[in-house]
Each structure stands twice: as C-alpha cells, then as structure tokens.
Amino acid sequence: MAFQPIVDLRTGRPWAYEALVRGADGESAASVLARVTPENRYAFDQQCRVAAIEGAVAAGLLETGARLSINFLPNAVYSPKACIQLTLRTAQATGLPTDRLMFEFTEDERMADPAHVLNIVESYREMGFTTALDDFGAGYAGLGLLARFQPDVIKLDMALLRGLDASEPRRMIVESMVGLCRRLGVTVIAEGIETRGELDAVRALGIELVQGYLLAKPAFEALPEPVLA
C-alpha cells in the first residue's frame, strides 16, 4: 500500500490517510485492479483491508491521530457484518481504534443494487465507521446516487476541480455542491488538488479537507507529511 494524506486546512495536519493499492513490484493501482475478477474479488477486498491497516499502523498512524481511509468494493461485500470480521480482528490486533476507520466506495458503472449499498453504508455507520463516496461528480457517482443515500463524506472528483480558479462555471457548480452537502450534513473533501490556485479556490468556497499532489504525493509504505504551499 501507498498512503496519501487528506489535509485539514484549519490545522495543516492530516485528517486521514488514504490507502492506495500498489503491486508487489510497484505496479499501479489500475494494473492491480485490472486483474480483479468476480472469482477473486472477495479475497482481494479482504486482503486490501488487512494490508491497509497493518501497513498504516507499521508506518506510524497511531501516533498521528489521523483516520485511515480504505477503498472497498461494494460487490465484494455479501454481508456487511460478516465481511467486516477480518477487518475488526486486524484493527484489534494492531491497536487501531475502529472509529478511526473510513471506508470509501466508488461506482464506475450504474449501480445494479442501490439497496445493497445503502445496507452497507447504514451497517458501517452503526459499527462506528465513517463512510465516503469517492469521485463525486464523475460518471454515475452524482446527484442521483446522493438522493438515494447520504454517506458521511463525499470526495469531489478531481476532474471537476481541475482549473477551478480559472473557471466561473466550475466554481458555481462546486459552490452549489458544497452548500447542498452542508444542508445534508455531508462533509466535503476536494481531491486531486495540484496548484495553489485550485487550493485557494476550494478554500474560498469553504472546503476544509483537501487531498492532492500539491500537498503530498502518495508514499509507498510510509505516511508523508503534507506541505501547505
């Protein structure tokens, strides 16, 4: 796993670290995910959770006070309470409080069973986890999905934020999303921030949690310190 901080602009400190899968020889996440099949999806999802927790704790997560954000595959979860048991055992074995776990999910294709995903989100909330919808504003991860259920967090897609400081239409759209999420009680994270102009623009819109290369690139088996430009 590689880890990238989600930074709280109010403190300049990591609010969470996202675990990003990498191959044993440094292959990209896309290369690894391309080898996931319906037959190995469950085992892959379980192994990623274990690797994320063990790797983050070994790198010093417990001393930071930050959350650990783990990406999961909704279709790999046949039963939220059954499939979480290995995660819970791993967290207990490493000393990671479960209320510091955040689970991100992304739907790249139209969701076949929204009720199943809603059940996962509600079950994870009952167990004290934070839930996040990644890549919001891209593909099918949009307003229709948010209307069905509200996670604790949405991560605005980087394509929507690219060049935000130079695009009035983009600023208006993001401002509307931030206001909507505030009324729904959903926290917003701006991801993929790469320039100072983009950082200043999201800060001006009231977004306090930010992730991107401008602040820190992912580090393999390490927790990088963010740098606010």
FENTA-V60215 format. One record per residue. N is the residue number from 1. RES is the residue in one letter. PHI is phi as a letter, one per 40 degrees, with the letter a starting at -180 (none if undefined). OMEGA is omega in whole degrees, 0 to 359 (NA if undefined). BURIAL is 1 if it has 24 or more other C-alpha atoms within 12 Angstrom, else 0. Layout:
BEGIN
n=N res=RES phi=PHI omega=OMEGA burial=BURIAL
n=N res=RES phi=PHI omega=OMEGA burial=BURIAL
END
This chain:
BEGIN
n=1 res=M phi=none omega=167 burial=1
n=2 res=A phi=b omega=183 burial=1
n=3 res=F phi=b omega=178 burial=1
n=4 res=Q phi=b omega=183 burial=1
n=5 res=P phi=c omega=165 burial=1
n=6 res=I phi=b omega=193 burial=1
n=7 res=V phi=b omega=173 burial=1
n=8 res=D phi=c omega=183 burial=1
n=9 res=L phi=c omega=180 burial=1
n=10 res=R phi=c omega=184 burial=0
n=11 res=T phi=b omega=185 burial=0
n=12 res=G phi=g omega=183 burial=0
n=13 res=R phi=b omega=178 burial=1
n=14 res=P phi=c omega=173 burial=1
n=15 res=W phi=c omega=178 burial=1
n=16 res=A phi=a omega=169 burial=1
n=17 res=Y phi=b omega=176 burial=1
n=18 res=E phi=c omega=176 burial=1
n=19 res=A phi=c omega=184 burial=1
n=20 res=L phi=b omega=186 burial=1
n=21 res=V phi=c omega=175 burial=1
n=22 res=R phi=b omega=177 burial=1
n=23 res=G phi=c omega=181 burial=0
n=24 res=A phi=c omega=179 burial=0
n=25 res=D phi=b omega=177 burial=0
n=26 res=G phi=g omega=179 burial=0
n=27 res=E phi=c omega=181 burial=0
n=28 res=S phi=c omega=177 burial=0
n=29 res=A phi=d omega=181 burial=0
n=30 res=A phi=c omega=179 burial=0
n=31 res=S phi=c omega=180 burial=0
n=32 res=V phi=c omega=184 burial=0
n=33 res=L phi=c omega=179 burial=0
n=34 res=A phi=c omega=181 burial=0
n=35 res=R phi=c omega=178 burial=0
n=36 res=V phi=c omega=181 burial=0
n=37 res=T phi=b omega=175 burial=0
n=38 res=P phi=d omega=182 burial=0
n=39 res=E phi=c omega=183 burial=0
n=40 res=N phi=b omega=185 burial=0
n=41 res=R phi=d omega=183 burial=0
n=42 res=Y phi=c omega=181 burial=0
n=43 res=A phi=c omega=179 burial=0
n=44 res=F phi=c omega=180 burial=1
n=45 res=D phi=d omega=180 burial=1
n=46 res=Q phi=c omega=181 burial=1
n=47 res=Q phi=c omega=179 burial=1
n=48 res=C phi=c omega=179 burial=1
n=49 res=R phi=c omega=180 burial=1
n=50 res=V phi=c omega=181 burial=1
n=51 res=A phi=c omega=180 burial=1
n=52 res=A phi=c omega=182 burial=1
n=53 res=I phi=c omega=182 burial=1
n=54 res=E phi=c omega=181 burial=1
n=55 res=G phi=c omega=181 burial=1
n=56 res=A phi=c omega=179 burial=1
n=57 res=V phi=c omega=178 burial=1
n=58 res=A phi=c omega=181 burial=0
n=59 res=A phi=c omega=176 burial=1
n=60 res=G phi=h omega=183 burial=1
n=61 res=L phi=d omega=185 burial=1
n=62 res=L phi=d omega=182 burial=1
n=63 res=E phi=c omega=184 burial=0
n=64 res=T phi=c omega=186 burial=0
n=65 res=G phi=g omega=182 burial=0
n=66 res=A phi=c omega=173 burial=1
n=67 res=R phi=c omega=171 burial=1
n=68 res=L phi=b omega=181 burial=1
n=69 res=S phi=b omega=183 burial=1
n=70 res=I phi=b omega=175 burial=1
n=71 res=N phi=c omega=178 burial=1
n=72 res=F phi=b omega=181 burial=1
n=73 res=L phi=b omega=182 burial=1
n=74 res=P phi=d omega=181 burial=1
n=75 res=N phi=c omega=177 burial=1
n=76 res=A phi=c omega=183 burial=1
n=77 res=V phi=b omega=180 burial=1
n=78 res=Y phi=c omega=176 burial=0
n=79 res=S phi=a omega=184 burial=0
n=80 res=P phi=d omega=185 burial=1
n=81 res=K phi=c omega=177 burial=0
n=82 res=A phi=c omega=186 burial=0
n=83 res=C phi=c omega=182 burial=1
n=84 res=I phi=c omega=188 burial=1
n=85 res=Q phi=c omega=179 burial=0
n=86 res=L phi=c omega=177 burial=0
n=87 res=T phi=c omega=180 burial=1
n=88 res=L phi=c omega=179 burial=1
n=89 res=R phi=c omega=180 burial=0
n=90 res=T phi=c omega=178 burial=1
n=91 res=A phi=c omega=179 burial=1
n=92 res=Q phi=c omega=182 burial=0
n=93 res=A phi=c omega=182 burial=0
n=94 res=T phi=c omega=180 burial=1
n=95 res=G phi=g omega=180 burial=0
n=96 res=L phi=c omega=177 burial=1
n=97 res=P phi=c omega=184 burial=1
n=98 res=T phi=c omega=178 burial=1
n=99 res=D phi=c omega=174 burial=1
n=100 res=R phi=b omega=177 burial=1
n=101 res=L phi=c omega=173 burial=1
n=102 res=M phi=b omega=181 burial=1
n=103 res=F phi=b omega=179 burial=1
n=104 res=E phi=b omega=173 burial=1
n=105 res=F phi=b omega=178 burial=1
n=106 res=T phi=b omega=174 burial=1
n=107 res=E phi=b omega=179 burial=1
n=108 res=D phi=c omega=177 burial=0
n=109 res=E phi=b omega=181 burial=0
n=110 res=R phi=d omega=186 burial=0
n=111 res=M phi=c omega=183 burial=0
n=112 res=A phi=c omega=185 burial=0
n=113 res=D phi=a omega=180 burial=0
n=114 res=P phi=d omega=180 burial=0
n=115 res=A phi=c omega=178 burial=0
n=116 res=H phi=c omega=180 burial=0
n=117 res=V phi=c omega=177 burial=1
n=118 res=L phi=d omega=178 burial=1
n=119 res=N phi=c omega=178 burial=1
n=120 res=I phi=c omega=182 burial=1
n=121 res=V phi=d omega=181 burial=1
n=122 res=E phi=c omega=180 burial=0
n=123 res=S phi=c omega=180 burial=1
n=124 res=Y phi=c omega=176 burial=1
n=125 res=R phi=c omega=179 burial=1
n=126 res=E phi=c omega=180 burial=0
n=127 res=M phi=c omega=174 burial=1
n=128 res=G phi=g omega=179 burial=0
n=129 res=F phi=c omega=170 burial=1
n=130 res=T phi=c omega=179 burial=1
n=131 res=T phi=b omega=183 burial=1
n=132 res=A phi=b omega=174 burial=1
n=133 res=L phi=b omega=184 burial=1
n=134 res=D phi=c omega=174 burial=1
n=135 res=D phi=f omega=181 burial=1
n=136 res=F phi=c omega=182 burial=1
n=137 res=G phi=g omega=178 burial=1
n=138 res=A phi=b omega=176 burial=1
n=139 res=G phi=f omega=183 burial=0
n=140 res=Y phi=c omega=182 burial=0
n=141 res=A phi=c omega=185 burial=1
n=142 res=G phi=b omega=187 burial=1
n=143 res=L phi=c omega=179 burial=0
n=144 res=G phi=c omega=178 burial=0
n=145 res=L phi=c omega=180 burial=1
n=146 res=L phi=c omega=179 burial=1
n=147 res=A phi=c omega=181 burial=0
n=148 res=R phi=c omega=179 burial=0
n=149 res=F phi=a omega=183 burial=1
n=150 res=Q phi=b omega=172 burial=1
n=151 res=P phi=c omega=177 burial=1
n=152 res=D phi=c omega=188 burial=1
n=153 res=V phi=b omega=164 burial=1
n=154 res=I phi=b omega=177 burial=1
n=155 res=K phi=b omega=181 burial=1
n=156 res=L phi=c omega=183 burial=1
n=157 res=D phi=c omega=184 burial=1
n=158 res=M phi=c omega=179 burial=1
n=159 res=A phi=c omega=179 burial=0
n=160 res=L phi=c omega=184 burial=1
n=161 res=L phi=c omega=182 burial=1
n=162 res=R phi=c omega=181 burial=1
n=163 res=G phi=g omega=183 burial=1
n=164 res=L phi=d omega=184 burial=1
n=165 res=D phi=c omega=183 burial=1
n=166 res=A phi=b omega=184 burial=0
n=167 res=S phi=b omega=179 burial=0
n=168 res=E phi=c omega=177 burial=0
n=169 res=P phi=d omega=179 burial=0
n=170 res=R phi=c omega=179 burial=1
n=171 res=R phi=c omega=180 burial=1
n=172 res=M phi=c omega=180 burial=0
n=173 res=I phi=c omega=181 burial=0
n=174 res=V phi=c omega=178 burial=1
n=175 res=E phi=d omega=178 burial=1
n=176 res=S phi=c omega=179 burial=0
n=177 res=M phi=c omega=179 burial=1
n=178 res=V phi=c omega=179 burial=1
n=179 res=G phi=c omega=178 burial=0
n=180 res=L phi=c omega=181 burial=0
n=181 res=C phi=c omega=179 burial=1
n=182 res=R phi=c omega=179 burial=0
n=183 res=R phi=c omega=179 burial=0
n=184 res=L phi=c omega=182 burial=0
n=185 res=G phi=g omega=181 burial=0
n=186 res=V phi=b omega=178 burial=1
n=187 res=T phi=c omega=182 burial=1
n=188 res=V phi=b omega=172 burial=1
n=189 res=I phi=b omega=174 burial=1
n=190 res=A phi=c omega=182 burial=1
n=191 res=E phi=b omega=178 burial=1
n=192 res=G phi=g omega=180 burial=1
n=193 res=I phi=c omega=186 burial=1
n=194 res=E phi=b omega=181 burial=1
n=195 res=T phi=b omega=177 burial=1
n=196 res=R phi=c omega=178 burial=1
n=197 res=G phi=c omega=177 burial=0
n=198 res=E phi=c omega=179 burial=1
n=199 res=L phi=c omega=180 burial=1
n=200 res=D phi=c omega=182 burial=1
n=201 res=A phi=c omega=180 burial=1
n=202 res=V phi=c omega=177 burial=1
n=203 res=R phi=c omega=180 burial=1
n=204 res=A phi=c omega=179 burial=0
n=205 res=L phi=c omega=176 burial=1
n=206 res=G phi=g omega=177 burial=1
n=207 res=I phi=c omega=186 burial=1
n=208 res=E phi=b omega=180 burial=1
n=209 res=L phi=b omega=190 burial=1
n=210 res=V phi=b omega=178 burial=1
n=211 res=Q phi=b omega=177 burial=1
n=212 res=G phi=i omega=183 burial=1
n=213 res=Y phi=c omega=179 burial=1
n=214 res=L phi=d omega=183 burial=1
n=215 res=L phi=c omega=178 burial=1
n=216 res=A phi=a omega=173 burial=1
n=217 res=K phi=c omega=176 burial=1
n=218 res=P phi=d omega=179 burial=1
n=219 res=A phi=b omega=183 burial=1
n=220 res=F phi=c omega=178 burial=1
n=221 res=E phi=f omega=179 burial=1
n=222 res=A phi=a omega=180 burial=1
n=223 res=L phi=b omega=183 burial=1
n=224 res=P phi=c omega=176 burial=1
n=225 res=E phi=c omega=179 burial=1
n=226 res=P phi=c omega=176 burial=1
n=227 res=V phi=b omega=178 burial=0
n=228 res=L phi=c omega=183 burial=1
n=229 res=A phi=c omega=NA burial=0
END
